[in-house]
Structures are given as structure tokens and as C-alpha cells.
Amino acid sequence: MRIRRTLGLALAAATLAGMSAVGAVSAAAASSPNISRDDCTAAGGQIAARPYAGYYCALPDGTKPAID
């Protein structure tokens, strides 16, 4: 009984670790990549500023990636 409980706890810990690693990777993939000022204007976007957060590019498709 003790071995079964230990194996269950080890399996649960491994599952949680795997889920957190997948969550971190998918969160990184979901965030917008940065763009340069030249690429922004070449894509038809406009450079705008956020207070205390820097500049971003307002692209025609509605996305707002950060400026490098």
C-alpha cells in the first residue's frame, strides 16, 4: 500500500511538472514577437506609445507588437 501511494505521488508530481512546462512554452508562443520600426512602417503600421511601457506598432490587422 505504501509503494502504491509513493508511486501515485511521483506520477502526480511528474504530471504537474509536465503541464507547467507545456504551459510555459505555449505562453511564450502566444505572446507577440517584437518588431523593428522599419518593419512596422513597411507593413503599413503606425508607431504609438504606451505610458511607462514603451512603443508599439499598431498594424492594420489589429495586432500590437512591441517595438525593439
Residue pairs with C-beta under 8 A, 6 or more apart in sequence:
32 63
32 64
32 65
32 66
33 65
34 65
34 66
34 67
34 68
35 43
35 45
35 57
35 65
35 66
35 67
35 68
36 67
36 68
37 47
37 57
37 67
37 68
39 57
40 46
40 47
40 57
40 59
40 67
41 47
43 57
43 59
43 60
44 59
44 60
45 57
45 58
45 59
45 60
46 57
46 58
47 55
47 56
47 57
47 58
47 67
48 55
48 56
48 57
48 58
49 55
49 56
50 56
54 66
54 67
55 66
55 67
56 64
56 65
56 66
56 67
57 64
57 65
57 66
57 67
58 64
59 65
